[in-house]
């Protein structure tokens, strides 16, 4: 088992916030992509952060967005779509969304919003 599985999400979340704020992104944007990925509402997200839920508990309670499989690319040197462990893949999905925000990708692209036909 990976050590990160037992790590509280609340110990990593402030690091995500700090990373994003360096690029002018907001904690609200981080919350938005996290809610999109997990299906949590704001109260559920706050509960998990305040309760110290581990990554395992956090993602066990989540209802992953059906469009999450559209998250592709490399994070930590590994293609997220090729990660075998389902929990690790979910964690890396979140990492990838944070990375995309950090790199300045527009929110509608980060959230895999389908283009509206003209």
Helices and strands as residue ranges (DSSP letters): G 3-6, H 9-21, H 27-38, H 42-51, H 55-61, G 66-70, E 74-75, E 78-79, G 80-82, H 86-102, H 107-110
